[in-house]
Amino acid sequence: MKTYIVGGAVRDALLGRAVADRDWVVVGATPEQMVAQGFRPVGKDFPVFLHPDTHEEYALARTERKTAPGYHGFVFHTSPEVTLEDDLVRRDLTINAIARGEDGSLTDPFGGQADLQARIFRHVSPAFAEDPVRILRLARFAARFADFTVAPATMALMRSMVDAGEVDALVPERVWQEIARGLMEAAPSRMLAVLRECGALARIMPELDALWGVPQPPLHHPEVDTGAHMMLVIDYAASAQLELPVRFAALMHDLGKGATPAADWPAHHGHEGLGLPLIAAVCARLKVPNECRDLALMTAREHGNLGQALLLRANTLVTLFERCDGLRKPARFAQMLRAAECDYRGRGADAAQAAVFASRPYPQASYLAAALEVVRAVDAGAVAARYAERPQRIGDAVHAARVAALKRARPGLLADAGVLDHNDDQAASQP
């Protein structure tokens, strides 16, 4: 029996990256022998065991055979006769098909080290086409290793898989898992680019794919193309190391621009509302967690108002806070502000211009956060007590007290945010 470290741990070590988890392959052993040595079986589809001391996963070397469409359509075979090379050939990419022996020696039958040096994603064998999850994994790797490119033959193979309908057989939970992990990488736009190039994005999220080729006002969006804007927005969110719900909200915020009539391009009037059913459809289809869905819907609906916040009247702002349930859920409101800031900063026709946009001030965030705290400080209970005999007026009275408090605080809040004061009469005349 021989054991080897395989996959990502070997790849990352060769790239000089930190190794988080190690996966092991065992050659020349039976399940009974593994159990006899104290390993605990945990695999459902094929024999995987946990080491008795380290609790790392050890899988018996195996081969596989495609029996049905989709991710689960495989039959696996393990036996002591299955060689290390037999196991490695079933892996997705050459860079993930390198094994390190107990003596430190490398087994690299498919040129993974050369592809690491050349920064290329290349499939190991035609068996890549049998598992559509590999398209998503490769796209996610592209978001992590932003300087890698996809080998032309591998891209052609992925296109053929999409054309054959393999992507359509993916289970929603696995699609969301891979998309979510890709969004949390350093360059999520690279994942979107790979998925678009092979045609998978149009099958997985057609609502998002529809944004490419849709123009925006060049004065505010020098990048013009809405899809290009989305790539800048999501990469800014990654650079700011924001949490998943914020990144997803940033990704979804402009879906409505793909649904506005072409006659209304590039203005996109009302795109905020048009995006809501599209976001809901994406979330339902991919079974997106409620936390991500709710923030995405709220951000899409309100991001235009947030951009105009410095000009909005106190009454309008209080209504905004109440509509967004910001008084009860200030942390979620703060997440929406961060997503809107990504929209504001993710612009530019080239790298130099994008850097300028990414560093420009966004005083709306600090102003709205401070305004919300002023409104939340109003003692609604005390106001309600004054209207105990007229309970039908309590709601209006509490709202009015919040507006009054915000009016008093507004000049100081604007000054703290570094902008000029606008009184409510001036704000009322603004769009």
Secondary structure, DSSP 8 states (H G I E B T S, - for coil): -EEEEETHHHHHHHTT------EEEEES--HHHHHHTT-EE--SSS-EEE-TTT--EEEE-EEEEE-SSSTT-EEEEE-TT--HHHHHTTSSBGGG--EEETTS-EE-TT-HHHHHHHTEE-BSSGGGGG-THHHHHHHHHHHHSTT-EE-HHHHHHHHHHHHTTTGGGS-HHHHHHHHHHHHTSS-HHHHHHHHHHHTHHHHH-HHHHTTTT-B--TTT-TT-BHHHHHHHHHHHHHHTT--HHHHHHHHHTTGGGGTS-GGGTTT-TTHHHHHHHHHHHHHHHHT--HHHHHHHHHHHHHHHHHHTGGGS-HHHHHHHHHHTTTTT-HHHHHHHHHHHHHHHH---SSHHHHHHHHHS--HHHHHHHHHHHHHHTS-HHHHHHHTTT-GGGHHHHHHHHHHHHHHHHHHHHHHHTTS----HHHHHT--
